[in-house]
Every structure is written in structure tokens, then in C-alpha cells.
Amino acid sequence: MPAEPPTDPAVPSEPIPATADVLVVGAGPGGAAAATYAARAGLDVVLVDAARFPRDKTCGDGLTPRAVTELARLGLGDWLDEAPRLDGLSLHGWGGHAQIPWPRGRFAPYGSAVRRTELDDRIRRLAVESGVTMVQGAKAVDAEIGSAGIESVTLRTDSGARSIRPQRVIVADGVRSALGKALGRTWHRDTPYGVAARAYCESGRGDDRWMGSHLELRGPEQELLAGYGWLFPLGTGPDGVGRLNIGVGTLATSRRPADLALRPVLGHYYRSRREDWELTTPPAEITSALLPMGGAVSGVAGPNWMLIGDAAACVNPLNGEGIDYAIETGRLAIEALEGGDFSRAWPATLTEHYGLAFAAARRFATVLTMPKAVPVLGRPGIRVHALMAVAVRVMGNLMTEDDKDLVARTWRTIGRAATVVESRPPFT
């Protein structure tokens, strides 16, 4: 398998090739998965990332059954067998509690949780093992555009600017997407976006089998916030210590921005959960991020390039989860490589797979940006098991365009109605 020899941190980890069949920008789950699939298809693939791995990323670290299924499809099922197995969501709020297993169906019967420092590096190493040329410490910042699309991409390194001439480009450089922005990607903040903070705690419940989710999120002054808190078990490490990912997330729009300091909210959430989750250390490694969601970007494709994952705002508007979408869009992008001009075909593919679900979820998320609406929906909902089961299915991205049951049909109907009334449907 290709090796990655130690390198001077001031220069790229590999010489930057002059050309490539496929250049993948961003080595997170989506980009690394896309690169792996492209290399397996016999293409000459270069994968670049501004960071050096392993590197951290603001994330809840949770893997839904949909994400577990995609990882197994990628060939990491055996590796994931060593990670925690999570049976479903343990939902709390307004004095109620509902423990909802993941629904049985086409996806894996369990979820998981893996730190992004480990998950991203493992998928990236799989890409290298598949024959991908990996260049770390090189940020894609600009592109030269011709009549047929991207002709060259400029990479900025510590030792200066370099360029590469790819035939096709997959843009997977995350929520800020520097290259996507240079190519015309625009994030529309009139639809809901996420504001989240996460940290890590040691806990006596590191081996718990349930993802904790608290739908009644309050701030330090007991004010009700439009969002939720989470505690995801990460298992017990070799040192015998159990650990959790703990975090809070709120929803906002340009009309109702989230004008709050997340660290105090996270601190209050930690204190409120310290006893029942057996938290033995205060939050550490705190990071935060803004998150475009629900396809709330335009400019997701050009003649020979496609945006995937977070760069294309493929994130669930109801919980900020996007790892499954990232890996999935990476696979779909490689399947679409032989289709010619991507300018219309790729937005159509994203719309076909995610458009109705994103439109429906964005409509609900818009309502949830109003804190007064949260208890009206949440207080009776937490006590009705069937409603919470539907919520878990929606929040876990566990409905697909192929599902024909009543809940799926209703969700798509809501999506179609939302698409009609929205001035800017997903991916437009």
C-alpha cells in the first residue's frame, strides 16, 4: 500500500502532482470517501487538505445507523465493530423521558460514536491504502476557470503557492469552503443554520448504549433556548476511563440570529447533567462552529466540479448531523463522474436524494427558532412514544426517497409543500 513518510511540517506531506484525473479538496469523511471510491474505479486521485492529520473538528461525534451503513459499505465495518454500539436515543424534556430504539429497516440496527480525530484519520488512511495520493498542509484557495470548467487549482502551502491541473474536482472543504466560495458558492442565511459547541468529559457512563438528547435546553439564567443538548458515549479507553462528547446546539436565521455565548450555555448544561451522567471532569477541548444546513447554498456545481457534504450544506436542519450525508454524497459524486457537465446534473441529484426532506426539515426548524414554540411542540410530544419514534427517524436521517410508509409519504408531502412556498428551495 502507498506509504506516508514523515515530512517537514513546513512543506506539503507529498510533492503536489502536476495533474490528476480527480482532485478532491478536503479530507474529511466526505472527501476521503469520494477519493477512496474514485481510486477503486481506477482513476488517478489526489486528495488535499489544509490540515495535518490527525486533526480535530467541532462535532458531536455521533454516527447514526445511516452513517454506520455507509462506513460498512466503504469497507470499515470491521474497524467500526471496535467502537461503541448505541441502540438509540434517550430523549428528555419537560419532566418526560422517552427511550427510543433506532427503527429497523434498510440501515444498520445500531449507531455509534467515534471522535473525529480518529474517524477522519481512519477514512483518510483508507483512501491512501486504496492508492490515493494524499497531500497534507495544502489549502485550495482559488481556481483558474475556462470554457470547460476548472483548468487549474491553486494550493497554498507554507512554502508558497503551487498549482495542479485536474480533469475533475470534488470540493469537500467543509462549512466555510474556501474553494467553493471562489467558485461561486453562496450560503443563504435566511434559512435555519446551526450554532453549536462541544467538549469532552470523563464519565462513569462512557459505555452507555444510548445517545442522550435533552430537548429542553436552557441557558444560565434558566431562559429557554431554541436548541438541544447532547451526551454521546465514546466508550472506555485503554486507560480504563469512560468518556463522553457533550455539546449544545441552537438554531438561528438571519432574522432571528443566535445572539448568545455558547460556553456559558455549555457550562450550565454540564452542571445540570453532572449527576445523572456521572460526569467526573469539567468540559475540556471546547470548540464551536456555525453550520449551514438543509442545502442552504447555491453554486454547488460547475462544468467539471461538484460540492459535497458540509460544503453543499448537506446537514440535517433538525440536529446538525452530517457525517452520513458527507460519506453518501462522496459516493454519489463518484458515481456521477462520467455524466458530463455537472452544472445541472449534480444539483438535480442532490435535490432528488435530499430536497424534499431538507425542505420539510427547514420548515420545522424555522418554527423551532422561536423559543415559545419549543414547549408547545415538545411538552406533549415527549410523552407520546409514537411521536418520539417519528422524531428519532427524522432526526436520524432514517427516511429515504424509497420509503413508502405513511410517515415517509407525509414527510415528503410536507417537503413538496415547503418547496412550493419557499423562495429558494434547497441547492438553488
C-alpha positions as CSV (number, residue, x, y, z in Angstrom):
1,M,0.0,0.0,0.0
2,P,1.2,3.6,-0.6
3,A,3.2,4.9,2.3
4,E,3.1,8.3,4.0
5,P,6.7,9.0,5.1
6,P,7.5,11.6,7.9
7,T,7.8,15.1,6.4
8,D,8.9,18.5,7.4
9,P,5.8,20.2,8.7
10,A,6.7,23.4,6.8
11,V,6.1,21.7,3.4
12,P,3.4,19.5,1.9
13,S,3.4,15.9,3.0
14,E,3.8,14.7,-0.6
15,P,5.0,16.5,-3.8
16,I,2.0,18.1,-5.4
17,P,1.4,16.3,-8.8
18,A,1.1,18.4,-11.9
19,T,-2.1,16.7,-13.0
20,A,-4.9,14.4,-11.7
21,D,-7.9,12.7,-13.1
22,V,-9.7,13.7,-9.9
23,L,-8.7,16.3,-7.3
24,V,-10.6,16.0,-4.0
25,V,-10.3,19.1,-1.8
26,G,-10.8,18.3,1.8
27,A,-10.0,15.0,3.6
28,G,-12.9,14.8,6.0
29,P,-15.3,11.9,5.8
30,G,-16.9,13.0,2.5
31,G,-13.7,13.9,0.7
32,A,-11.8,10.9,1.9
33,A,-14.7,8.6,0.9
34,A,-15.0,10.2,-2.5
35,A,-11.3,9.8,-3.0
36,T,-11.4,6.1,-2.0
37,Y,-14.3,5.3,-4.4
38,A,-12.6,7.2,-7.2
39,A,-9.3,5.3,-6.7
40,R,-11.1,2.0,-6.6
41,A,-12.6,3.0,-10.0
42,G,-9.1,3.1,-11.4
43,L,-8.7,6.9,-11.5
44,D,-5.6,8.9,-10.6
45,V,-6.7,10.7,-7.5
46,V,-5.1,13.5,-5.5
47,L,-6.6,14.3,-2.1
48,V,-5.5,17.6,-0.5
49,D,-6.2,19.1,2.9
50,A,-5.1,22.3,4.7
51,A,-4.6,20.4,7.9
52,R,-2.2,17.7,9.0
53,F,-3.8,14.5,10.4
54,P,-4.9,13.5,12.9
55,R,-6.8,16.8,13.4
56,D,-9.9,17.7,15.4
57,K,-13.2,19.1,14.2
58,T,-16.2,20.6,16.1
59,C,-18.6,17.8,16.0
60,G,-20.9,15.7,18.2
61,D,-19.0,12.5,17.1
62,G,-22.3,10.7,16.7
63,L,-22.9,8.1,14.0
64,T,-26.4,7.3,13.0
65,P,-27.3,3.9,11.6
66,R,-27.2,5.6,8.2
67,A,-23.6,6.6,8.8
68,V,-22.7,3.2,10.1
69,T,-24.2,1.7,6.9
70,E,-22.2,4.0,4.7
71,L,-19.0,3.2,6.6
72,A,-19.6,-0.5,6.2
73,R,-20.2,0.0,2.5
74,L,-16.9,1.8,2.4
75,G,-15.2,-1.2,3.9
76,L,-14.8,0.0,7.5
77,G,-17.4,-2.3,9.1
78,D,-14.8,-4.4,10.9
79,W,-13.0,-1.4,12.2
80,L,-16.3,0.1,13.5
81,D,-17.0,-3.2,15.3
82,E,-14.5,-2.0,17.9
83,A,-16.4,1.3,18.5
84,P,-19.3,1.8,20.9
85,R,-22.7,0.4,19.8
86,L,-25.5,2.7,20.5
87,D,-29.1,1.4,20.5
88,G,-31.0,4.6,20.0
89,L,-31.8,8.0,21.6
90,S,-32.7,8.7,25.2
91,L,-34.8,11.8,24.9
92,H,-35.5,14.1,27.9
93,G,-37.5,17.3,28.4
94,W,-40.3,18.9,30.4
95,G,-40.2,16.2,33.0
96,G,-40.6,13.5,30.5
97,H,-38.3,10.8,29.2
98,A,-38.6,8.5,26.1
99,Q,-36.0,5.9,25.2
100,I,-36.4,5.2,21.5
101,P,-34.5,2.5,19.7
102,W,-33.3,3.0,16.2
103,P,-36.0,1.9,13.8
104,R,-35.4,-1.4,12.0
105,G,-35.2,-1.2,8.2
106,R,-32.6,-0.8,5.5
107,F,-29.9,0.7,7.7
108,A,-27.7,-0.9,10.4
109,P,-29.7,-1.7,13.6
110,Y,-27.3,0.4,15.7
111,G,-25.5,3.7,15.8
112,S,-22.1,4.6,17.2
113,A,-19.8,7.4,18.3
114,V,-16.2,8.0,17.4
115,R,-14.0,11.0,17.9
116,R,-13.5,12.9,14.7
117,T,-9.7,12.8,15.3
118,E,-10.0,9.0,14.9
119,L,-12.8,8.7,12.4
120,D,-11.5,11.2,9.8
121,D,-7.9,9.9,10.0
122,R,-9.1,6.3,9.5
123,I,-11.1,7.1,6.4
124,R,-8.2,9.2,5.1
125,R,-5.8,6.3,5.6
126,L,-8.3,4.0,3.8
127,A,-8.0,6.4,0.8
128,V,-4.2,6.2,0.9
129,E,-4.4,2.4,1.2
130,S,-6.6,2.5,-2.0
131,G,-4.0,4.3,-4.0
132,V,-4.8,7.9,-3.4
133,T,-2.0,10.5,-3.4
134,M,-2.6,12.4,-0.1
135,V,-1.2,15.9,0.2
136,Q,-1.5,17.4,3.7
137,G,-0.7,21.1,4.6
138,A,-2.0,22.4,1.3
139,K,-5.1,24.6,1.2
140,A,-7.1,25.1,-2.1
141,V,-7.8,28.8,-2.3
142,D,-8.5,29.6,-5.9
143,A,-9.1,28.2,-9.4
144,E,-8.5,29.2,-13.0
145,I,-11.7,28.7,-14.9
146,G,-12.0,28.2,-18.7
147,S,-14.8,27.4,-21.0
148,A,-14.9,23.7,-19.9
149,G,-14.7,24.5,-16.2
150,I,-11.7,24.4,-13.8
151,E,-8.4,24.3,-15.6
152,S,-6.1,24.5,-12.5
153,V,-6.4,24.8,-8.8
154,T,-4.1,27.0,-6.7
155,L,-2.9,25.4,-3.5
156,R,-1.4,27.5,-0.7
157,T,1.3,25.8,1.4
158,D,3.8,27.1,4.0
159,S,6.5,27.1,1.3
160,G,4.4,29.0,-1.3
161,A,1.7,28.6,-3.8
162,R,1.5,25.6,-6.1
163,S,-1.0,24.6,-8.8
164,I,-2.4,21.4,-10.1
165,R,-4.4,20.7,-13.3
166,P,-7.2,18.2,-12.7
167,Q,-9.8,16.9,-15.1
168,R,-12.5,16.9,-12.4
169,V,-12.7,18.4,-8.9
170,I,-14.7,17.3,-5.8
171,V,-15.0,20.1,-3.3
172,A,-15.3,18.8,0.2
173,D,-13.6,21.5,2.3
174,G,-16.3,22.0,4.9
175,V,-18.7,24.6,6.1
176,R,-16.6,27.6,5.1
177,S,-15.5,26.0,1.8
178,A,-12.8,28.4,0.7
179,L,-12.6,26.8,-2.8
180,G,-16.4,26.6,-3.0
181,K,-16.6,30.4,-2.3
182,A,-14.0,31.1,-5.0
183,L,-16.2,29.0,-7.4
184,G,-19.3,31.0,-6.6
185,R,-20.8,29.1,-3.7
186,T,-23.2,31.3,-1.6
187,W,-24.6,30.4,1.8
188,H,-28.1,31.8,2.3
189,R,-28.7,32.5,6.0
190,D,-32.4,33.3,5.6
191,T,-33.0,29.6,6.2
192,P,-32.1,28.0,9.6
193,Y,-28.5,27.4,10.4
194,G,-26.8,25.8,13.4
195,V,-24.7,27.3,16.1
196,A,-23.0,24.6,18.3
197,A,-20.3,24.0,20.9
198,R,-18.9,20.7,22.0
199,A,-16.5,19.4,24.6
200,Y,-15.3,16.2,26.2
201,C,-15.9,14.9,29.8
202,E,-14.8,11.8,31.7
203,S,-17.8,9.9,32.9
204,G,-18.9,6.7,34.7
205,R,-21.3,6.2,31.8
206,G,-18.8,6.0,28.9
207,D,-20.1,2.6,28.0
208,D,-23.8,3.6,28.0
209,R,-25.7,2.2,25.0
210,W,-27.9,5.2,24.4
211,M,-27.3,8.7,23.0
212,G,-28.5,11.3,25.4
213,S,-30.5,14.2,24.0
214,H,-32.2,16.9,26.0
215,L,-34.8,18.8,24.1
216,E,-35.5,21.4,26.8
217,L,-32.3,23.4,26.6
218,R,-31.9,26.3,29.0
219,G,-29.3,29.0,29.4
220,P,-27.5,30.1,32.6
221,E,-30.5,32.3,33.6
222,Q,-32.9,29.4,33.0
223,E,-34.1,31.0,29.8
224,L,-35.5,28.6,27.2
225,L,-33.4,28.3,24.1
226,A,-34.3,27.0,20.6
227,G,-32.0,24.0,20.6
228,Y,-30.9,20.9,22.4
229,G,-28.1,19.4,24.4
230,W,-26.4,16.0,23.8
231,L,-24.2,13.5,25.6
232,F,-22.8,10.8,23.3
233,P,-20.9,7.9,25.0
234,L,-17.4,7.3,23.5
235,G,-16.6,4.1,25.4
236,T,-13.9,3.3,27.9
237,G,-10.3,4.0,26.7
238,P,-7.2,1.8,27.3
239,D,-6.6,3.9,30.5
240,G,-9.9,2.5,31.9
241,V,-11.6,5.9,31.8
242,G,-15.0,6.4,30.2
243,R,-15.6,9.5,28.1
244,L,-18.5,11.4,26.6
245,N,-18.9,14.0,23.9
246,I,-21.0,16.8,25.5
247,G,-22.5,19.6,23.5
248,V,-25.2,22.2,22.9
249,G,-26.7,23.4,19.7
250,T,-29.1,26.2,18.8
251,L,-30.9,27.2,15.7
252,A,-30.9,30.6,14.1
253,T,-31.7,32.6,10.9
254,S,-30.7,36.0,9.6
255,R,-34.0,37.3,11.0
256,R,-33.5,35.5,14.4
257,P,-29.8,35.3,15.0
258,A,-28.4,33.3,17.9
259,D,-27.1,36.2,20.0
260,L,-25.7,34.1,22.9
261,A,-22.4,33.0,24.3
262,L,-22.2,29.2,23.9
263,R,-19.6,28.5,26.5
264,P,-21.8,29.6,29.4
265,V,-24.7,27.6,27.9
266,L,-22.4,24.5,27.7
267,G,-21.2,25.1,31.2
268,H,-24.8,25.3,32.5
269,Y,-25.7,22.2,30.6
270,Y,-22.8,20.3,32.1
271,R,-23.7,21.3,35.6
272,S,-27.3,20.2,35.1
273,R,-26.3,16.8,33.8
274,R,-23.3,16.2,36.0
275,E,-25.0,13.9,38.5
276,D,-27.2,11.7,36.2
277,W,-24.5,11.2,33.6
278,E,-21.8,10.7,36.3
279,L,-19.5,13.4,34.8
280,T,-16.3,13.4,36.8
281,T,-14.3,16.2,35.0
282,P,-15.4,19.6,33.6
283,P,-15.8,20.2,29.9
284,A,-12.4,20.2,28.1
285,E,-11.3,20.8,24.5
286,I,-14.2,23.1,23.9
287,T,-14.8,24.2,20.3
288,S,-17.7,25.8,18.4
289,A,-18.9,26.4,14.9
290,L,-21.6,27.8,12.6
291,L,-23.2,25.2,10.4
292,P,-25.2,25.8,7.1
293,M,-27.9,23.2,6.9
294,G,-30.6,21.8,4.6
295,G,-29.0,22.6,1.3
296,A,-29.0,26.3,2.1
297,V,-26.3,27.1,-0.5
298,S,-26.3,27.8,-4.2
299,G,-23.5,27.2,-6.7
300,V,-22.9,23.6,-5.8
301,A,-21.6,22.6,-9.2
302,G,-19.9,23.7,-12.4
303,P,-18.9,22.0,-15.7
304,N,-16.3,19.8,-14.0
305,W,-16.7,20.3,-10.3
306,M,-19.2,19.3,-7.5
307,L,-19.6,20.3,-3.9
308,I,-20.4,17.6,-1.4
309,G,-21.0,17.2,2.3
310,D,-20.8,20.2,4.5
311,A,-19.6,22.4,1.6
312,A,-23.0,21.7,0.0
313,A,-24.9,22.2,3.3
314,C,-25.9,18.6,3.4
315,V,-26.7,18.6,7.1
316,N,-29.9,17.7,8.9
317,P,-31.6,21.0,9.9
318,L,-33.2,19.4,13.0
319,N,-30.0,18.2,14.7
320,G,-26.9,19.3,12.8
321,E,-25.8,15.8,11.8
322,G,-24.0,15.5,8.5
323,I,-21.4,12.6,8.6
324,D,-23.8,10.2,6.9
325,Y,-24.6,12.8,4.2
326,A,-20.9,13.5,3.7
327,I,-19.9,9.9,3.0
328,E,-23.1,9.3,1.0
329,T,-22.6,12.4,-1.3
330,G,-18.9,11.4,-1.7
331,R,-20.1,8.1,-3.1
332,L,-22.8,9.7,-5.3
333,A,-20.3,12.2,-6.7
334,I,-18.0,9.4,-7.9
335,E,-21.0,7.6,-9.4
336,A,-21.8,10.8,-11.3
337,L,-18.3,11.4,-12.7
338,E,-19.0,10.0,-16.1
339,G,-22.1,12.1,-16.6
340,G,-20.5,15.1,-18.5
341,D,-21.3,18.6,-17.4
342,F,-22.2,18.6,-13.7
343,S,-23.7,22.2,-13.6
344,R,-27.3,21.0,-13.7
345,A,-26.9,17.2,-13.1
346,W,-25.3,17.5,-9.7
347,P,-27.9,19.9,-8.1
348,A,-30.6,17.7,-9.6
349,T,-29.0,14.6,-8.0
350,L,-28.8,16.3,-4.6
351,T,-32.4,17.5,-4.9
352,E,-33.6,14.0,-5.9
353,H,-32.0,12.5,-2.8
354,Y,-32.4,15.2,-0.2
355,G,-34.5,18.1,-1.5
356,L,-37.9,17.2,-0.1
357,A,-36.6,16.0,3.3
358,F,-34.4,19.2,3.6
359,A,-37.3,21.4,2.7
360,A,-39.6,19.8,5.3
361,A,-36.9,19.9,8.0
362,R,-36.1,23.5,7.3
363,R,-39.7,24.5,7.7
364,F,-39.9,22.8,11.1
365,A,-36.5,24.2,12.1
366,T,-37.8,27.7,11.2
367,V,-40.6,27.2,13.7
368,L,-38.2,26.0,16.3
369,T,-36.1,29.1,16.1
370,M,-38.9,30.7,18.1
371,P,-38.3,29.6,21.7
372,K,-42.0,30.0,22.6
373,A,-42.9,27.3,20.0
374,V,-40.5,24.8,21.6
375,P,-42.5,23.8,24.7
376,V,-45.8,23.9,22.7
377,L,-44.4,21.1,20.5
378,G,-42.1,19.4,22.9
379,R,-44.1,19.1,26.1
380,P,-46.8,16.9,24.7
381,G,-44.5,15.2,22.2
382,I,-42.1,13.8,24.8
383,R,-45.0,11.9,26.4
384,V,-46.2,10.2,23.2
385,H,-43.9,7.3,22.3
386,A,-45.1,7.2,18.7
387,L,-44.4,10.9,18.1
388,M,-40.9,10.5,19.5
389,A,-40.3,7.4,17.4
390,V,-41.1,9.6,14.3
391,A,-38.8,12.3,15.6
392,V,-35.9,9.9,16.0
393,R,-36.5,8.6,12.5
394,V,-36.4,12.1,11.1
395,M,-33.5,13.3,13.3
396,G,-31.5,10.2,12.5
397,N,-31.9,10.7,8.7
398,L,-33.5,7.3,8.5
399,M,-36.1,8.0,5.8
400,T,-35.1,7.7,2.2
401,E,-36.8,8.5,-1.1
402,D,-37.6,4.8,-1.4
403,D,-39.7,4.5,1.8
404,K,-43.4,4.2,1.1
405,D,-45.0,4.1,4.6
406,L,-47.4,6.7,5.9
407,V,-44.7,8.7,7.8
408,A,-42.4,8.9,4.8
409,R,-45.2,9.9,2.5
410,T,-46.4,12.5,4.9
411,W,-42.8,13.9,5.3
412,R,-42.4,14.1,1.5
413,T,-45.8,15.9,1.2
414,I,-44.6,18.5,3.7
415,G,-41.4,18.8,1.8
416,R,-43.3,19.4,-1.5
417,A,-45.5,22.0,0.1
418,A,-42.4,23.7,1.6
419,T,-40.7,23.7,-1.7
420,V,-43.7,25.5,-3.3
421,V,-43.8,28.3,-0.7
422,E,-40.1,28.8,-0.3
423,S,-38.5,31.5,-2.4
424,R,-35.3,29.5,-2.5
425,P,-35.6,25.6,-2.4
426,P,-32.6,23.6,-1.3
427,F,-29.5,23.8,-3.5
428,T,-30.7,26.8,-5.5
